[in-house]
């Protein structure tokens, strides 16, 4: 708890984190004030959250870990388990990033659109924050050099945001003669950003615009089991990188 409190207090005073919070707040207020239709405002804000939140989360967390390398090495020399140390660092980063997101986007959404769709949008943003903070931990543990670690972090964001969609579209076009609607559910599960996008769009009742695939998504993700499945997949995306990071960190020679 002492490590978590120290990291949170350190990050709260960070100018980049303050700028990130103000940026999200400005975007959220602008979107809702420019749009008379709150649904359109949520749709515009969704596009921003799905791109900006993962990018800032993974970049900031990676930079912070490398800048705190000496502090982490000092803690490793103390009678403290490495697993607990790394999870404490992640917790401090995750809580700080979540606070910034909730202040910047969560509060405006609750004020202007206190609905189920708004709640889902906030939940997806929080989930993506935790996922990409976890991926940042993995990137920083895998690479000793800061430049290499930053490169891995940027590539991970680029892959999940842009490259993955291109690969999926290529597969769907190549095998368009086959029924791939159910396979699309698997493809969405392999990308947390895509999964979040699908869940939000289904709550906005725009699945009719997605054709038969949208009907399949609506049937699968629309019920309680679909919500549990989505939450479980996001949780797996948080836990899996953390698990790999802890294993590598415990064996790593600092």
Sine and cosine of phi, psi and omega as CSV:
sin_phi,cos_phi,sin_psi,cos_psi,sin_omega,cos_omega
0.00,0.00,-0.56,0.83,0.02,-1.00
-0.91,0.41,-0.65,0.76,0.01,-1.00
-0.91,0.42,-0.69,0.72,-0.01,-1.00
-0.88,0.48,-0.72,0.70,0.01,-1.00
-0.89,0.46,-0.64,0.77,0.00,-1.00
-0.90,0.44,-0.71,0.70,-0.02,-1.00
-0.90,0.43,-0.67,0.74,0.00,-1.00
-0.89,0.45,-0.73,0.69,0.00,-1.00
-0.90,0.43,-0.55,0.83,0.02,-1.00
-0.94,0.33,-0.68,0.74,-0.05,-1.00
-0.96,0.29,-0.58,0.82,0.00,-1.00
-0.86,0.51,-0.54,0.84,0.01,-1.00
-1.00,0.10,-0.08,1.00,-0.03,-1.00
-0.95,0.30,0.75,-0.66,-0.05,-1.00
-0.92,0.39,-0.55,0.84,0.01,-1.00
-0.91,0.41,-0.66,0.75,0.02,-1.00
-0.91,0.41,-0.63,0.77,0.06,-1.00
-0.90,0.44,-0.66,0.75,0.02,-1.00
-0.91,0.42,-0.62,0.78,0.04,-1.00
-0.89,0.46,-0.69,0.73,0.02,-1.00
-0.90,0.44,-0.71,0.70,0.00,-1.00
-0.91,0.42,-0.63,0.78,0.02,-1.00
-0.88,0.47,-0.75,0.66,0.03,-1.00
-0.87,0.49,-0.66,0.75,-0.01,-1.00
-0.90,0.43,-0.68,0.74,0.00,-1.00
-0.91,0.42,-0.68,0.73,0.01,-1.00
-0.90,0.43,-0.70,0.71,-0.04,-1.00
-0.90,0.45,-0.72,0.70,0.01,-1.00
-0.91,0.42,-0.64,0.77,0.00,-1.00
-0.90,0.43,-0.69,0.72,-0.03,-1.00
-0.88,0.48,-0.71,0.71,-0.06,-1.00
-0.97,0.26,-0.51,0.86,0.00,-1.00
-0.99,0.16,-0.43,0.90,0.01,-1.00
-0.99,0.10,-0.42,0.91,-0.03,-1.00
-0.97,-0.24,0.81,-0.59,0.09,-1.00
-0.96,0.29,-0.56,0.83,0.02,-1.00
-1.00,0.06,0.89,-0.46,-0.04,-1.00
-0.91,0.42,-0.51,0.86,0.03,-1.00
-0.90,0.44,-0.66,0.75,0.05,-1.00
-0.91,0.41,-0.59,0.81,0.06,-1.00
-0.89,0.46,-0.68,0.73,0.04,-1.00
-0.90,0.43,-0.62,0.78,0.01,-1.00
-0.91,0.42,-0.67,0.75,0.04,-1.00
-0.92,0.40,-0.67,0.74,0.00,-1.00
-0.92,0.39,-0.54,0.84,0.04,-1.00
-0.87,0.49,-0.69,0.73,0.00,-1.00
-0.88,0.48,-0.63,0.78,0.02,-1.00
-0.93,0.37,-0.72,0.70,-0.05,-1.00
-0.89,0.45,-0.65,0.76,-0.05,-1.00
-0.93,0.36,-0.32,0.95,0.01,-1.00
-0.97,-0.26,-0.78,0.62,-0.15,-0.99
-0.96,0.29,-0.71,0.70,-0.07,-1.00
-0.87,0.49,-0.76,0.65,0.05,-1.00
-0.88,0.47,-0.64,0.77,-0.02,-1.00
-0.89,0.46,-0.78,0.63,-0.03,-1.00
-0.92,0.40,-0.63,0.77,-0.03,-1.00
-0.87,0.48,-0.75,0.66,-0.09,-1.00
-0.97,0.25,-0.60,0.80,-0.01,-1.00
-0.95,0.32,-0.75,0.66,-0.04,-1.00
-0.90,0.44,-0.70,0.71,-0.02,-1.00
-0.89,0.45,-0.65,0.76,0.02,-1.00
-0.90,0.43,-0.73,0.69,0.01,-1.00
-0.88,0.48,-0.68,0.73,-0.04,-1.00
-0.89,0.45,-0.66,0.75,-0.02,-1.00
-0.91,0.42,-0.68,0.73,0.02,-1.00
-0.92,0.39,-0.62,0.79,0.04,-1.00
-0.94,0.35,-0.37,0.93,0.00,-1.00
-0.98,-0.19,0.32,0.95,-0.07,-1.00
-0.86,0.52,-0.69,0.72,-0.01,-1.00
-0.91,0.41,-0.63,0.78,0.04,-1.00
-0.90,0.45,-0.67,0.74,0.01,-1.00
-0.92,0.39,-0.65,0.76,0.03,-1.00
-0.89,0.45,-0.60,0.80,0.05,-1.00
-0.90,0.43,-0.65,0.76,0.01,-1.00
-0.93,0.36,-0.55,0.84,0.02,-1.00
-0.89,0.45,-0.53,0.85,-0.01,-1.00
-0.96,0.28,-0.19,0.98,0.01,-1.00
-1.00,0.03,0.30,-0.95,0.03,-1.00
-0.95,0.31,0.95,0.32,-0.05,-1.00
-0.66,-0.75,0.75,-0.66,-0.01,-1.00
-0.91,0.42,0.65,-0.76,-0.03,-1.00
-0.90,0.44,-0.59,0.81,0.00,-1.00
-0.88,0.48,-0.72,0.69,0.01,-1.00
-0.91,0.42,-0.61,0.79,0.00,-1.00
-0.89,0.45,-0.76,0.65,-0.05,-1.00
-0.91,0.42,-0.65,0.76,0.03,-1.00
-0.92,0.39,-0.52,0.85,0.06,-1.00
-0.93,0.37,-0.66,0.75,0.05,-1.00
-0.88,0.47,-0.71,0.71,0.01,-1.00
-0.89,0.45,-0.68,0.73,-0.02,-1.00
-0.87,0.49,-0.70,0.71,0.02,-1.00
-0.88,0.47,-0.70,0.72,0.03,-1.00
-0.90,0.43,-0.72,0.69,-0.06,-1.00
-0.89,0.45,-0.70,0.71,-0.01,-1.00
-0.90,0.45,-0.66,0.75,0.01,-1.00
-0.90,0.44,-0.71,0.71,0.01,-1.00
-0.91,0.40,-0.60,0.80,0.04,-1.00
-0.91,0.41,-0.65,0.76,0.03,-1.00
-0.88,0.47,-0.69,0.73,0.02,-1.00
-0.88,0.47,-0.69,0.73,0.00,-1.00
-0.92,0.40,-0.69,0.72,-0.03,-1.00
-0.91,0.41,-0.62,0.79,0.04,-1.00
-0.95,0.32,-0.68,0.74,-0.08,-1.00
-0.97,0.26,-0.65,0.76,-0.06,-1.00
-0.86,-0.51,-0.56,0.83,-0.07,-1.00
-0.89,0.45,-0.74,0.67,-0.03,-1.00
-0.90,0.43,-0.73,0.68,0.06,-1.00
-0.86,0.51,-0.63,0.78,0.02,-1.00
-0.89,0.45,-0.68,0.73,0.00,-1.00
-0.92,0.40,-0.50,0.86,0.00,-1.00
-0.98,0.22,-0.74,0.68,-0.12,-0.99
-1.00,0.00,-0.45,0.90,-0.03,-1.00
-0.59,-0.81,0.94,0.35,-0.01,-1.00
-0.97,0.23,0.96,0.28,-0.07,-1.00
-0.73,-0.68,0.03,-1.00,0.04,-1.00
-0.89,0.45,-0.64,0.77,0.01,-1.00
-0.89,0.46,-0.67,0.74,0.04,-1.00
-0.89,0.46,-0.66,0.75,0.04,-1.00
-0.89,0.45,-0.66,0.75,0.04,-1.00
-0.90,0.43,-0.64,0.76,0.03,-1.00
-0.87,0.49,-0.69,0.73,0.03,-1.00
-0.91,0.42,-0.68,0.73,0.00,-1.00
-0.89,0.46,-0.66,0.75,0.03,-1.00
-0.91,0.42,-0.68,0.73,0.03,-1.00
-0.88,0.47,-0.65,0.76,0.05,-1.00
-0.91,0.41,-0.66,0.75,0.02,-1.00
-0.89,0.46,-0.70,0.72,0.01,-1.00
-0.91,0.41,-0.57,0.82,0.06,-1.00
-0.87,0.49,-0.72,0.69,0.00,-1.00
-0.92,0.39,-0.63,0.78,-0.02,-1.00
-0.90,0.43,-0.75,0.67,-0.09,-1.00
-0.98,0.20,-0.38,0.93,0.18,-0.98
-0.93,0.37,-0.61,0.79,0.06,-1.00
-0.91,0.41,-0.67,0.74,0.05,-1.00
-0.90,0.43,-0.54,0.84,0.04,-1.00
-0.91,0.42,-0.65,0.76,0.06,-1.00
-0.86,0.50,-0.70,0.71,-0.01,-1.00
-0.89,0.45,-0.69,0.72,-0.01,-1.00
-0.89,0.45,-0.65,0.76,-0.03,-1.00
-0.95,0.30,-0.48,0.88,0.02,-1.00
-0.98,0.21,-0.57,0.82,-0.04,-1.00
-0.94,0.34,-0.56,0.83,-0.08,-1.00
-0.91,-0.42,0.75,-0.66,0.04,-1.00
-0.98,0.21,-0.62,0.79,-0.01,-1.00
-0.98,0.19,0.65,-0.76,-0.04,-1.00
-0.90,0.43,-0.67,0.74,-0.02,-1.00
-0.88,0.48,-0.67,0.74,0.00,-1.00
-0.92,0.39,-0.67,0.75,0.03,-1.00
-0.89,0.45,-0.65,0.76,0.05,-1.00
-0.91,0.42,-0.61,0.79,0.04,-1.00
-0.88,0.47,-0.67,0.74,0.04,-1.00
-0.89,0.45,-0.68,0.73,-0.02,-1.00
-0.89,0.46,-0.71,0.70,0.00,-1.00
-0.91,0.41,-0.65,0.76,0.03,-1.00
-0.90,0.45,-0.63,0.78,0.03,-1.00
-0.88,0.47,-0.72,0.70,0.03,-1.00
-0.90,0.44,-0.69,0.72,-0.01,-1.00
-0.89,0.46,-0.63,0.77,-0.01,-1.00
-0.91,0.43,-0.77,0.63,-0.06,-1.00
-0.94,0.33,-0.50,0.86,-0.06,-1.00
-0.99,0.10,-0.61,0.79,-0.14,-0.99
-0.81,-0.58,-0.80,0.60,-0.15,-0.99
-0.90,0.44,-0.66,0.75,-0.07,-1.00
-0.87,0.50,-0.68,0.73,0.01,-1.00
-0.88,0.47,-0.63,0.78,0.04,-1.00
-0.90,0.45,-0.65,0.76,0.02,-1.00
-0.90,0.44,-0.69,0.72,-0.01,-1.00
-0.90,0.44,-0.69,0.72,0.02,-1.00
-0.88,0.47,-0.64,0.77,0.03,-1.00
-0.88,0.48,-0.69,0.72,0.02,-1.00
-0.90,0.44,-0.68,0.73,-0.02,-1.00
-0.91,0.42,-0.61,0.79,0.02,-1.00
-0.95,0.32,-0.65,0.76,-0.03,-1.00
-0.92,0.40,-0.55,0.83,-0.04,-1.00
-0.91,-0.41,0.61,0.79,-0.06,-1.00
-0.92,0.40,-0.35,0.94,0.01,-1.00
-0.98,0.20,-0.15,0.99,-0.04,-1.00
-0.96,-0.29,0.48,-0.88,0.04,-1.00
-0.96,0.28,0.98,-0.22,-0.07,-1.00
-0.93,-0.36,0.28,0.96,-0.05,-1.00
-0.89,0.45,-0.69,0.73,0.01,-1.00
-0.95,0.31,-0.53,0.85,0.07,-1.00
-0.91,0.42,-0.47,0.88,0.03,-1.00
-0.89,0.46,-0.52,0.85,0.05,-1.00
-0.90,0.44,-0.66,0.75,0.04,-1.00
-0.91,0.42,-0.69,0.73,0.02,-1.00
-0.86,0.51,-0.66,0.75,0.01,-1.00
-0.91,0.42,-0.57,0.82,-0.02,-1.00
-0.94,0.34,-0.39,0.92,-0.02,-1.00
-0.99,0.10,0.05,1.00,0.03,-1.00
-0.64,-0.77,0.92,-0.38,-0.05,-1.00
-0.89,0.46,-0.53,0.85,0.01,-1.00
-0.93,0.38,-0.71,0.70,0.04,-1.00
-0.89,0.46,-0.66,0.75,0.01,-1.00
-0.88,0.47,-0.70,0.72,0.04,-1.00
-0.89,0.46,-0.65,0.76,0.02,-1.00
-0.89,0.46,-0.70,0.71,-0.01,-1.00
-0.89,0.46,-0.70,0.71,-0.03,-1.00
-0.88,0.47,-0.68,0.74,-0.01,-1.00
-0.92,0.38,-0.71,0.70,-0.03,-1.00
-0.89,0.46,-0.61,0.79,0.02,-1.00
-0.92,0.39,-0.59,0.81,0.04,-1.00
-0.94,0.35,-0.39,0.92,0.04,-1.00
-1.00,0.10,0.00,1.00,0.01,-1.00
0.87,0.50,0.67,0.75,0.08,-1.00
-0.95,-0.33,0.25,0.97,-0.03,-1.00
-0.91,0.42,-0.40,0.92,0.02,-1.00
-0.90,0.44,-0.46,0.89,0.02,-1.00
-0.97,0.24,-0.18,0.98,-0.05,-1.00
-0.99,-0.14,0.10,1.00,0.08,-1.00
0.95,0.31,-0.48,-0.88,-0.05,-1.00
-0.90,0.43,-0.59,0.81,0.05,-1.00
-0.87,0.49,-0.64,0.77,0.05,-1.00
-0.89,0.45,-0.60,0.80,0.04,-1.00
-0.91,0.41,-0.62,0.78,0.05,-1.00
-0.91,0.42,-0.70,0.72,0.04,-1.00
-0.88,0.48,-0.67,0.74,-0.01,-1.00
-0.88,0.47,-0.67,0.74,-0.02,-1.00
-0.92,0.38,-0.61,0.79,-0.08,-1.00
-0.99,0.13,-0.75,0.66,-0.11,-0.99
-1.00,-0.02,-0.21,0.98,-0.11,-0.99
-0.96,0.28,-0.47,0.88,-0.05,-1.00
-1.00,0.03,-0.11,-0.99,0.00,-1.00
-0.91,0.40,-0.63,0.78,0.01,-1.00
-0.91,0.42,-0.57,0.82,0.05,-1.00
-0.90,0.43,-0.64,0.77,0.04,-1.00
-0.91,0.42,-0.66,0.75,0.04,-1.00
-0.90,0.44,-0.66,0.75,0.02,-1.00
-0.89,0.46,-0.72,0.69,-0.01,-1.00
-0.87,0.49,-0.71,0.70,0.03,-1.00
-0.89,0.46,-0.63,0.78,0.02,-1.00
-0.91,0.42,-0.64,0.77,0.02,-1.00
-0.91,0.41,-0.68,0.73,0.04,-1.00
-0.89,0.46,-0.65,0.76,0.04,-1.00
-0.89,0.46,-0.64,0.77,0.04,-1.00
-0.90,0.43,-0.61,0.80,0.04,-1.00
-0.92,0.38,-0.40,0.91,0.07,-1.00
-0.99,0.14,-0.71,0.70,-0.12,-0.99
-0.96,0.28,-0.67,0.74,-0.10,-1.00
-0.86,0.51,-0.78,0.63,0.06,-1.00
-0.88,0.47,-0.59,0.80,0.03,-1.00
-0.90,0.44,-0.67,0.74,0.01,-1.00
-0.88,0.47,-0.71,0.70,0.03,-1.00
-0.90,0.43,-0.61,0.80,0.01,-1.00
-0.91,0.43,-0.69,0.72,0.00,-1.00
-0.89,0.45,-0.69,0.73,0.02,-1.00
-0.87,0.49,-0.71,0.71,-0.01,-1.00
-0.94,0.35,-0.64,0.77,-0.04,-1.00
-0.92,0.39,-0.59,0.80,0.00,-1.00
-0.92,0.39,-0.47,0.88,-0.02,-1.00
-0.99,-0.12,-0.16,0.99,-0.13,-0.99
-0.98,0.22,0.66,-0.75,0.07,-1.00
-1.00,-0.02,0.95,-0.31,-0.01,-1.00
-1.00,0.10,0.00,0.00,0.00,0.00
